[in-house]
């Protein structure tokens, strides 16, 4: 099992002789603006030549077609943040392949994809570019919009910072130096601890009962990482189980009778 504490302690990750640093809260505004260049939906385009492109080359093509340099400006700003250097150059070679020089070290299209993944994991950004057919994607978007209307509106980043300060007692100038990973994971753990305390309180006061004592929450209990779109997509097996709980027969079984 690969155990690492680098993200928890906010340590950089070494890649091809270059340190890739997690972004700190003080740079959150700049980061969230710059990282938009990695959120462009490449696979939404229907042209086969675009789908076959690497994401790096796709950005260069988009920048040329857009008639401006905003996409590349964001990419350079992002790389300045994560590599902590001003020495960044972007170009294409005679074969039309995209290249980037960071502190004199050449990075190719495959390196770009690897770095993109590292940025995603270090800073808790969903950069998954897997293909989802348009019908499914529209259904997911509509489901999210519907659920957003039913849920309590979540605090924005500024309110989360204030909540973190109030609950943890950490001064604002120290919160600035937390990484995005440390801050957001800290909020999740704080919420888990509060929920666990409330449930245990209710348990010991006799307000609720647990058939299995092992189901009792624990402040250091494991927090499962959410799977992509699991809040709006239900598998057939999970659907069938819910139908059985309600005393209803799954539709597929009815068709077989």
N, C-alpha and C positions, 0 to 999 in steps of 0.2 A: 504494500500500500504506500502510495506517494504522499508523505506528510510534509506540508510546508506552512510556515507562519509568515511568509513575506507579505501577503495581503493584509493580514491582521496588524502587523507592525508597520505597514506603510513603506516597505522596502522596495527599491527598484528591481526590475528583472533584467538580467543580462541577455542580450540578443546580438550575436555576431560582433561582439566587442563593444556594443553600445548599451548603455543603461536606459531602460524605459521606465520612467517614473510615474507613479500614480498621482493623479491630480488632487490638489488640496482644496479645501473649501474656499479659501480666499480667492481662488482662481475659477470658481464654479461658473460664474456668469460667462467668462471668456470661453471656458471649455464647452459649455452647453451650446453656445453659439457656433463655435468652430466645428464641433462633432457632427453638425448637420450635414457636412459633406460626406459622411459615412452612412447616412440614413436615406440616401436617394434609392428608390426602388428599381434597381437595374432590371430585375426579372419581370417587371410590369410591362416592359417594352416588348412588342411583338416581333421585332426584327431579329432573325436568327443570328446575324452577325454581332448584334449587341449582347444577346444572351450568352454567346460563346466568349465574349471578351472577359478579361480579368477586370476586377472592380477598379483597379488602378488605371488601366487604359480607358475604361468607361468614363472615369472622372475627367481625364484629359480631353476625350472626345466631347463630353458635355460642356466643358469649359470653352472649347473652340466654337461649338455650335451656338452657345449662349451669347457669343460676341463680347464676353467680359471675362474678368479674372476672379470673380467672387468665389467660385468653387475652389480654385487653386489657392486663393488668399486664405480661405478657411482651413484648407489642408495644411498649408505652411504654418498658420497660427497654431493648429492642433499639434503638429510635430515639434514646434518650438516649445510648447508646454510639456510634452511627454519626454522629449529628449534633452530639454534644458540647454538648447543651443540656438544660435542665430545662423549657423553654417548649414543651410539646407538649400539644395538645388534640385530642380525637377526638369527632366528632358526626355526625349525619345532617341533611340539609336537608329542606325541606317536600316535596320530591319523592322522599324516601326514599333519596337518594344519600349515600354515605359521604364524609365530609370530614375532613381533618386539617390543623391549623395547627401549623407548626413555625417558631418565632421570628416569628410573625405572617404567615408566607407560607402561602397556601392550597395544599393538595395534594389532588388528586382521585383517583378510582379508577384511572385510567390512570397517573397519577404513581406511585401505590402499586406497580403492576406493574413500572414502570421502575426504581424504587428497589429492589424485590425482586431484580431481575436484577443490579443493581449490587452489592448486598450479597453475592449468590451468587458473582459473579466476583471481587470484592475479597478474599473470605474462603474461597474454595474450598469452598463449600457447594452440594450438588446440590439445587436447589429446583425441578427440572423437574416441572411438574404436568400433563404430557401424558397423554391418556387411554390406558390399556392395558386391554384386556378382561380380566375377572376370571380366565379360564382361563390366559392368558399370564402374568399377574401371579403367580398361584399357582405356575406352573411355574418362573418366574424365582426366586421365593423358595425353592422346594425345591432348585433347582440351587445357589443360594448356600449353603444349609445343608449340602448334601452336600460342596461344595468346601471349606467352612470346616473340616469334619472331617478333610479330607485335607491341608490346608495347615498349615504352622508358624504358630502363633498370633502375630500381630503385636503389637509392643510397644504398650502404651497411651500416652496423651499424656505422662504423667509420665515413663515410661521413655524416650520419644522425646526429651524435654527433656534428660535425663541423657546420652543417647547423643550428642545434638547438642553438648553441653558437652564431653564426653570427646573427640570426634573433631575438633571445630573449635577447641577451646581457648578459646572465647568464655565469659567469666564469666556466671554465672547472672543477675546484675543487668542485664547487657546483653541477654541472651536475652529477658528480660521486655519489652524495648522493641522487639523485632522484631515485625512484623505476622504474623498467621497465614499470610498468603501467603508472606512471606519465609522463615518458619520451615519450612513444609512443602515449598516448592520447593527450599530449601536442602538438606533431608534427601534429596530425590529426586536432586538433582545429586551430592551426596556419595556416595550409593549407586551412581550411574552411574559416577562416577570410579573408585571402588573396583573395580567389576566390570570396567571397561575395563582397569585396571592388571593385574588378575588374568589376563584373557584375553590381553593383550599379552605378559605374562610367560610364559604357557604357549606362546604362538606362537613367541617367540624362543628358548625352550628346546627346541623341537621336539616338544612334547607334543601340539599340535594344529596342523592346517594349514588355510589358507584358500585356496580355489581363486581367489577374486577378492580382491586386496589392498585393493580399495575397501570391502570388507565389514569391514575391521578397525575396531574401535571407537576413538573419539577422545574425549578427556575433554571437549571442547567440542562434541561431536556433538549434533545436534538430538534432543530427546526428544519423541516424539509424545504428544499429549494423548489419554488413553484415551476411547473413545466409550462412550456410555451402554450398560451391560449387555453390552459386547462380551466380557467375561470369561466369560459364561454362555450367550450366544447366538451361533450360527454360521449364516452365510448359506448358501443352497443352493449357490452357486458355490464357496464355500470347502469345503463338505462334499463336493461332487463332485470337487474337486481332491484332497482327502485320500483319497477312494475310489480314484482313479486311481493315486495313489502306492502304494496297497496292492495294486494290480492287480485291484481290484474294479470292476464296472460300476455306475454310479449307478442307483438304483431306477427313476427316470423313464425311462431309456433301455430298461430291461428291459420296461417296460409297453408301449413303442411297437413292440416286435418281435413 
